[in-house]
């Protein structure tokens, strides 16, 4: 499969990147974690998150309040004691932070502490690679910087070079052998696992900031499948093809996008974004239904057909690879 048709200007965030960028800061995730046990006064919260300057902490609390992540309440009667506590959106954002933290713990060069400079750099590299559609291009096949410059519109050569350098330094891409000119880069397994926090972040944005964040697009959907499917480990007795379709609606225009996975004795042999042909199995649903299935292992809103055992195995495999026990922890539905 080629990377033709891939483009992105990198000038605006794509699905999931608003939440990830928010959590890349050294305090947002730490504040959420400390409020998980219950309401806290400012003085206690400040001490437990490392005693940052009060103005800095207040600025972070204001931002979390503006997105509905926390609420301020007065205990007892007025004036009472002002406390901060998690709102429902904050508890779900805490799940995104947990998925992100677990991904950072699996960094190639060793765990990256949540809130550290290394963690911030890794999250930023992931978010920029996603927004610039570099990840969509590399999901298809290894490409050199020159080749990426040819398929990604709207980004200058130096901008692409900077993003690639950041991703390589973070351990998200690596060079691979080539007999031609230029050095092709391929994604690492750790970057593929980064689809877990991205999926969690996308679901959070759709639920809590749908008007202020980017919706899921065809490029996001294709990249997610192409990056994640190679992680799957399936029963050896399974073989066949499965169309994994996401229904995209834009007014009256309905479109099915996704990937076709080919399985041979439990091994994913190829993935393609071409959905033509008659597969042995299929799974179809909205982007929200797919997020429920992958994150929470809830397949009720997906339509399955053909060899349902194969389709269910692939769905279980996606959940297990990203959020199952021993990888990312189990999400609440």
Secondary structure, 3 states (H helix, E strand, C coil): CCCCCCCCCCCCCCCCHHHHHHHHCCCHHHHHHHHCCCCEEHHHHHHHCCCCCHHHHHHHHHHHHHCCCEEEEEECCCCCEEEEEECHHHHHHHHHHHHHHHHHCCCCCCCCCCCCHHHHHHHHHHHHHHHCCHHHHHHHCCECHHHHHHHCCCCCHHHHHHHHHHHHHCCCEEECCCCCCCCCEEECHHHHHCHHHHHHHHHHHHHHCCCCCCCCCHHHHHHHHHHHHHHCCCCCCCCEEEEEEEEEEECCEEEEEEEEEEEECCEEEEEECCCCCCCCEEEEEEHHHHHHHHHHCCCCCCEEEECHHHHHHHHHHHHHHHHCCCCCCCCCC
